């Protein structure tokens, strides 16, 4: 999804430039059409009242420049000027010009492009009526009117087909944009939920540590002699501050928890030492799992230990969901000052195109919290591979 967002971010300005170029090209075509009509009116033989015809030529060409703003009235105005040209010009003037017929074709196509079929049909009738007026004033036979009507009707159907395809493309584009927005919203919601879950779990971890500190401080304070007032007062202050910190942390968790969140767990948070129990549960669900541990386990902070466990848990859950019946491997490697995790399966892989399911979104949040790295994607030979690295100390 990130790649799609970046592509859309860079393609949007390009699309805007292309739209402006198309608009400029269209305006240039309309201007060329107007100039050609004026030149023809001035240069053609047997044209009566040339300056009147020039004005009428501008009337049946320039309205197309504002067709996007007035898709109905622009071609209708052109038809009105074509009819006025036929009614005010003698027969030889009408037959000596070709641009009026081109304007009638453009009007037919423009009216066929209308999305409202009733208006489009009314526009077709207006074009045919204009053609009837021109043919009646030019002395054409009924066969000529038949062929004129046929050509203009075909032009109208061409515009209708083009408009239908354009509308379908626009509708598809709107649906794609709506799907992208829904996808982004779902990812943001999943991220927010995962962050709230991480906060609740870290609350339990920190609360346990602070509770131990308070209890130990209280025990040491009670062991001190009565005459050691300063030491007892210092320990009393540390104990009170610790209890206040626990109270404020519970209030903070209450603010973060929504109405549908489960209550805080009373059991200790799991860690890498509980992987055997997790793997047994996955194998009971139908997926055999092989666990390998390399290196000597260092002293891990509770938060990193919990995050590493959750990453393995989510990786096995994804493998069980998308590669049921396959075999999974879990590797925990303690090296230097980091913990490396690999969860691989030999199934068909996660069907998500971009590999950014909501589970991976949550894992990325956990890894980013401690300054680690994570990679996920298809592996060579088939299957899916998740690789993560967490620093032993975590990010300060």
C-alpha positions as CSV (number, residue, x, y, z in Angstrom):
1,X,0.0,0.0,0.0
2,X,2.9,2.4,0.7
3,X,4.1,1.9,-2.8
4,X,0.7,2.7,-4.2
5,X,0.4,5.9,-2.1
6,X,3.8,7.0,-3.3
7,X,2.8,6.3,-6.9
8,X,-0.4,8.2,-6.5
9,X,1.5,11.1,-4.9
10,X,3.8,11.5,-7.8
11,X,1.3,10.6,-10.5
12,X,-1.3,13.2,-9.4
13,X,0.8,16.2,-10.6
14,X,1.6,14.4,-13.8
15,X,-2.0,13.7,-14.4
16,X,-2.8,17.4,-13.8
17,X,-0.2,18.4,-16.3
18,X,-1.7,16.0,-18.9
19,X,-5.2,17.3,-18.3
20,X,-4.0,20.9,-18.8
21,X,-2.2,19.9,-22.0
22,X,-5.3,18.1,-23.4
23,X,-7.4,21.2,-22.5
24,X,-4.9,23.5,-24.4
25,X,-4.9,21.1,-27.4
26,X,-8.7,21.2,-27.5
27,X,-8.7,25.0,-27.3
28,X,-6.1,25.1,-30.2
29,X,-8.3,22.7,-32.3
30,X,-11.4,24.9,-31.7
31,X,-9.4,28.1,-32.6
32,X,-8.1,26.4,-35.8
33,X,-11.6,25.4,-36.7
34,X,-12.8,28.9,-36.2
35,X,-10.0,30.4,-38.3
36,X,-10.6,27.8,-41.1
37,X,-14.3,28.7,-41.2
38,X,-13.5,32.4,-41.4
39,X,-10.9,31.9,-44.1
40,X,-13.3,29.7,-46.1
41,X,-16.1,32.3,-45.8
42,X,-13.7,35.0,-47.1
43,X,-12.1,33.0,-49.9
44,X,-15.0,30.9,-51.2
45,X,-16.8,31.9,-54.4
46,X,-20.5,32.7,-54.6
47,X,-20.7,33.8,-50.9
48,X,-23.3,36.5,-50.3
49,X,-22.8,39.0,-47.4
50,X,-19.3,37.7,-46.5
51,X,-19.0,39.7,-43.2
52,X,-22.3,38.3,-42.0
53,X,-21.2,34.8,-42.9
54,X,-17.9,35.5,-41.0
55,X,-19.9,36.5,-37.9
56,X,-22.1,33.4,-38.3
57,X,-19.0,31.2,-38.8
58,X,-17.7,32.5,-35.4
59,X,-21.1,31.6,-33.9
60,X,-21.0,28.0,-35.1
61,X,-17.4,27.4,-34.0
62,X,-16.4,29.4,-30.9
63,X,-19.2,27.9,-28.7
64,X,-17.3,24.6,-28.7
65,X,-14.5,26.3,-26.7
66,X,-16.9,26.3,-23.7
67,X,-18.4,22.8,-24.3
68,X,-16.9,21.4,-21.1
69,X,-18.7,24.1,-19.0
70,X,-21.9,24.0,-21.1
71,X,-22.0,20.6,-22.7
72,X,-25.6,21.0,-23.8
73,X,-25.9,24.7,-24.8
74,X,-22.6,25.0,-26.6
75,X,-23.5,22.6,-29.5
76,X,-27.1,23.9,-29.4
77,X,-25.9,27.5,-30.0
78,X,-23.8,26.2,-32.8
79,X,-26.9,24.6,-34.4
80,X,-28.8,27.9,-34.0
81,X,-26.1,29.8,-35.9
82,X,-26.0,27.1,-38.6
83,X,-29.7,27.5,-39.0
84,X,-29.4,31.3,-39.2
85,X,-26.7,30.9,-41.9
86,X,-29.1,28.7,-43.9
87,X,-32.0,31.1,-43.5
88,X,-30.0,34.2,-44.4
89,X,-27.8,32.9,-47.3
90,X,-28.8,32.0,-50.8
91,X,-28.5,28.5,-52.2
92,X,-25.1,28.9,-53.9
93,X,-23.6,30.4,-50.7
94,X,-24.7,27.3,-48.7
95,X,-23.4,24.8,-51.1
96,X,-20.0,26.5,-51.6
97,X,-19.0,26.0,-47.9
98,X,-18.0,22.8,-46.2
99,X,-17.3,24.0,-42.6
100,X,-21.0,24.2,-41.7
101,X,-21.3,20.5,-42.3
102,X,-18.1,19.9,-40.1
103,X,-19.7,22.0,-37.4
104,X,-22.9,19.9,-37.6
105,X,-20.8,16.8,-37.2
106,X,-19.0,18.3,-34.1
107,X,-22.4,19.2,-32.6
108,X,-23.7,15.7,-33.2
109,X,-20.7,14.1,-31.4
110,X,-20.9,16.7,-28.6
111,X,-24.6,16.0,-28.0
112,X,-24.0,12.3,-28.0
113,X,-21.5,12.7,-25.2
114,X,-24.2,13.9,-22.8
115,X,-24.6,11.6,-19.9
116,X,-28.4,12.3,-19.7
117,X,-29.9,10.2,-22.4
118,X,-33.0,12.3,-22.6
119,X,-31.0,15.4,-23.3
120,X,-28.8,13.5,-25.7
121,X,-31.8,12.4,-27.7
122,X,-33.2,15.9,-27.7
123,X,-29.8,17.2,-28.9
124,X,-29.9,14.6,-31.8
125,X,-33.3,15.9,-32.8
126,X,-31.9,19.5,-32.8
127,X,-29.0,18.4,-35.1
128,X,-31.4,16.7,-37.5
129,X,-33.7,19.7,-37.5
130,X,-30.7,21.9,-38.3
131,X,-29.7,19.6,-41.1
132,X,-33.3,19.7,-42.5
133,X,-33.2,23.5,-42.5
134,X,-29.9,23.6,-44.3
135,X,-30.9,21.0,-46.9
136,X,-34.3,22.7,-47.5
137,X,-32.6,26.1,-48.1
138,X,-29.9,24.6,-50.3
139,X,-32.4,22.8,-52.6
140,X,-31.0,19.3,-51.9
141,X,-33.1,16.3,-52.8
142,X,-34.7,14.0,-50.2
143,X,-31.9,11.4,-50.8
144,X,-29.3,14.0,-49.8
145,X,-31.2,14.7,-46.6
146,X,-31.3,10.9,-45.9
147,X,-27.6,10.6,-46.2
148,X,-27.0,13.7,-44.1
149,X,-29.3,12.3,-41.4
150,X,-27.5,9.0,-41.5
151,X,-24.0,10.5,-41.2
152,X,-25.1,12.9,-38.4
153,X,-26.8,10.0,-36.6
154,X,-23.7,7.8,-36.8
155,X,-21.7,10.8,-35.4
156,X,-24.2,11.1,-32.6
157,X,-23.9,7.3,-31.8
158,X,-20.1,7.6,-31.8
159,X,-20.3,10.4,-29.3
160,X,-22.8,8.3,-27.2
161,X,-20.4,5.3,-27.2
162,X,-17.4,7.5,-26.4
163,X,-19.4,9.2,-23.5
164,X,-20.4,5.8,-22.1
165,X,-16.9,4.5,-22.1
166,X,-15.6,7.7,-20.5
167,X,-18.3,7.5,-17.8
168,X,-17.4,3.9,-17.1
169,X,-13.7,4.9,-16.8
170,X,-14.6,7.7,-14.4
171,X,-16.8,5.3,-12.3
172,X,-14.0,2.8,-12.2
173,X,-11.6,5.5,-11.1
174,X,-14.0,6.6,-8.4
175,X,-14.4,3.1,-7.2
176,X,-10.6,2.6,-7.1
177,X,-10.1,5.8,-5.2
178,X,-12.9,4.8,-2.7
179,X,-11.3,1.4,-2.3
180,X,-7.9,3.0,-1.7
181,X,-9.4,5.3,0.9
182,X,-11.2,2.4,2.6
183,X,-7.9,0.5,2.6
184,X,-6.0,3.4,4.0
185,X,-8.6,3.9,6.7
186,X,-8.6,0.2,7.6
187,X,-4.8,0.3,7.9
188,X,-4.9,3.4,10.0
189,X,-7.5,1.9,12.2
190,X,-5.5,-1.3,12.5
191,X,-2.4,0.7,13.4
192,X,-4.3,2.7,16.1
193,X,-5.7,-0.6,17.6
194,X,-2.3,-2.2,17.6
195,X,-0.7,0.9,19.3
196,X,-3.4,0.8,21.9
197,X,-2.8,-2.9,22.4
198,X,1.0,-2.3,22.7
199,X,0.3,0.5,25.2
200,X,-1.9,-1.8,27.4
201,X,0.7,-4.5,27.3
202,X,3.6,-2.1,28.1
203,X,1.4,-0.8,30.9
204,X,1.3,-4.2,32.5
205,X,5.1,-4.7,32.0
206,X,6.0,-1.3,33.5
207,X,3.4,-1.6,36.2
208,X,4.8,-4.9,37.3
209,X,8.4,-3.4,37.4
210,X,7.3,-0.4,39.3
211,X,5.3,-2.5,41.8
212,X,8.4,-4.6,42.4
213,X,10.4,-1.5,43.0
214,X,7.8,-0.1,45.4
215,X,7.6,-3.4,47.4
216,X,11.4,-3.7,47.6
217,X,11.7,0.0,48.7
218,X,9.1,-0.6,51.3
219,X,10.9,-3.7,52.6
220,X,14.2,-1.9,52.8
221,X,12.7,1.1,54.6
222,X,11.2,-1.2,57.3
223,X,14.6,-2.8,57.9
224,X,16.3,0.5,58.6
225,X,16.8,1.5,62.2
226,X,14.7,4.3,63.7
227,X,17.7,6.7,64.0
228,X,18.3,6.5,60.2
229,X,15.7,9.2,59.6
230,X,17.1,10.6,56.3
231,X,17.4,7.2,54.7
232,X,13.9,6.3,55.8
233,X,12.5,9.5,54.5
234,X,14.2,9.1,51.2
235,X,12.9,5.6,50.8
236,X,9.4,6.8,51.9
237,X,9.5,9.5,49.2
238,X,10.6,6.9,46.5
239,X,7.8,4.6,47.7
240,X,5.1,7.3,47.5
241,X,6.3,8.5,44.1
242,X,6.1,4.9,42.8
243,X,2.6,4.4,44.1
244,X,1.5,7.7,42.5
245,X,3.1,6.6,39.2
246,X,1.1,3.4,39.3
247,X,-2.1,5.3,40.0
248,X,-1.5,7.7,37.1
249,X,-0.6,4.8,34.8
250,X,-3.9,3.1,35.5
251,X,-5.7,6.3,34.8
252,X,-3.8,6.7,31.5
253,X,-4.8,3.2,30.5
254,X,-8.4,3.9,31.3
255,X,-8.4,6.9,29.0
256,X,-6.8,4.9,26.2
257,X,-9.2,2.0,26.5
258,X,-12.3,2.2,24.4
259,X,-15.7,0.7,25.3
260,X,-15.0,-2.6,23.4
261,X,-11.5,-3.2,24.8
262,X,-11.1,-6.2,27.0
263,X,-10.2,-5.7,30.7
264,X,-6.5,-5.8,31.6
265,X,-5.1,-9.3,31.9
266,X,-4.3,-10.7,35.3
267,X,-1.7,-13.2,34.1
268,X,1.9,-12.2,33.3
269,X,2.7,-11.1,29.8
270,X,4.3,-13.9,27.7
271,X,7.8,-13.9,26.4
272,X,10.2,-16.0,24.2
273,X,10.4,-18.6,27.0
274,X,6.7,-19.4,26.3
275,X,7.3,-20.3,22.6
276,X,6.9,-24.0,23.2
277,X,3.4,-23.5,24.5
278,X,2.5,-21.3,21.5
279,X,3.9,-23.8,19.0
280,X,1.9,-26.6,20.6
281,X,-1.3,-24.6,20.1
282,X,-0.4,-24.0,16.4
283,X,0.3,-27.7,15.9
284,X,-3.0,-28.6,17.5
285,X,-4.6,-26.3,14.9
286,X,-3.1,-28.4,12.1
287,X,0.3,-26.9,11.2
288,X,3.6,-28.6,12.2
289,X,6.2,-26.2,13.4
290,X,9.9,-26.6,13.9
291,X,11.6,-24.4,16.5
292,X,15.3,-23.6,16.4
293,X,17.2,-21.4,18.9
294,X,20.7,-20.3,18.3
295,X,23.1,-18.5,20.6
296,X,23.0,-17.7,24.3
297,X,19.9,-15.9,25.5
298,X,20.9,-12.5,27.0
299,X,19.0,-10.5,29.6
300,X,16.0,-9.1,27.7
301,X,13.9,-6.3,28.8
302,X,10.2,-7.3,29.4
303,X,9.0,-5.1,26.6
304,X,11.4,-6.5,24.0
305,X,10.7,-10.1,25.2
306,X,7.0,-9.5,24.8
307,X,7.3,-7.9,21.4
308,X,9.4,-10.7,20.1
309,X,6.8,-13.2,21.3
310,X,4.0,-11.2,19.6
311,X,5.9,-11.1,16.3
312,X,6.4,-14.9,16.3
313,X,2.7,-15.3,17.3
314,X,1.5,-13.1,14.5
315,X,3.8,-14.8,12.0
316,X,2.5,-18.2,12.9
317,X,-1.1,-16.9,12.8
318,X,-0.6,-15.6,9.3
319,X,1.0,-18.9,8.2
320,X,-1.9,-20.9,9.7
321,X,-4.4,-18.6,8.0
322,X,-2.8,-18.5,4.5
323,X,-0.8,-21.7,4.4
324,X,-2.8,-24.2,6.3
325,X,-1.5,-27.7,5.9
326,X,2.0,-26.5,5.2
327,X,5.0,-26.7,7.5
328,X,6.4,-23.7,9.4
329,X,9.8,-23.0,10.8
330,X,10.7,-20.6,13.6
331,X,14.2,-19.5,14.2
332,X,15.3,-17.4,17.2
333,X,18.9,-16.3,17.0
334,X,20.7,-14.3,19.8
335,X,23.6,-12.6,18.1
336,X,25.7,-9.6,19.2
337,X,23.3,-7.1,20.9
338,X,20.1,-8.1,19.1
339,X,17.5,-10.8,18.8
340,X,16.8,-12.1,15.2
341,X,13.5,-13.8,14.4
342,X,12.6,-15.8,11.3
343,X,9.2,-17.3,10.7
344,X,8.9,-19.2,7.4
345,X,6.4,-21.6,5.8
346,X,6.3,-23.6,2.5
347,X,2.7,-22.8,1.6
348,X,1.3,-20.6,-1.1
349,X,2.2,-17.3,0.6
350,X,0.1,-14.4,1.8
351,X,-2.4,-13.5,-1.0
352,X,-2.2,-9.8,-0.2
353,X,-0.6,-8.1,-3.3
354,X,1.5,-5.7,-1.3
355,X,2.2,-7.9,1.7
356,X,0.9,-5.2,4.1
357,X,-1.8,-7.1,6.0
358,X,-3.1,-5.7,9.3
359,X,-1.0,-8.2,11.2
360,X,2.2,-7.0,9.6
361,X,1.1,-3.4,10.3
362,X,1.0,-4.3,14.0
363,X,4.4,-6.0,13.8
364,X,5.9,-3.0,12.1
365,X,4.6,-0.8,14.9
366,X,6.2,-3.0,17.6
367,X,9.5,-3.2,15.8
368,X,9.6,0.6,15.2
369,X,8.9,1.2,18.9
370,X,12.3,-0.4,19.7
371,X,14.3,0.8,16.7
372,X,14.4,-2.7,15.0
373,X,13.8,-3.8,11.5
374,X,11.4,-6.2,9.8
375,X,11.1,-7.7,6.3
376,X,8.2,-9.8,4.9
377,X,7.5,-11.3,1.5
378,X,7.6,-14.5,-0.6
379,X,10.7,-16.6,-0.2
380,X,12.7,-18.5,-2.8
381,X,11.2,-21.9,-3.5
382,X,7.7,-20.9,-2.4
383,X,6.1,-19.9,0.8
384,X,6.4,-16.8,2.9
385,X,9.2,-15.4,5.1
386,X,9.0,-13.0,7.9
387,X,12.3,-11.7,9.3
388,X,12.7,-9.3,12.2
389,X,15.5,-7.9,14.3
390,X,15.1,-6.3,17.8
391,X,17.9,-4.7,19.8
392,X,18.5,-6.2,23.1
393,X,18.4,-2.9,25.0
394,X,15.8,-1.2,22.7
395,X,15.7,2.4,21.7
396,X,16.0,5.0,24.5
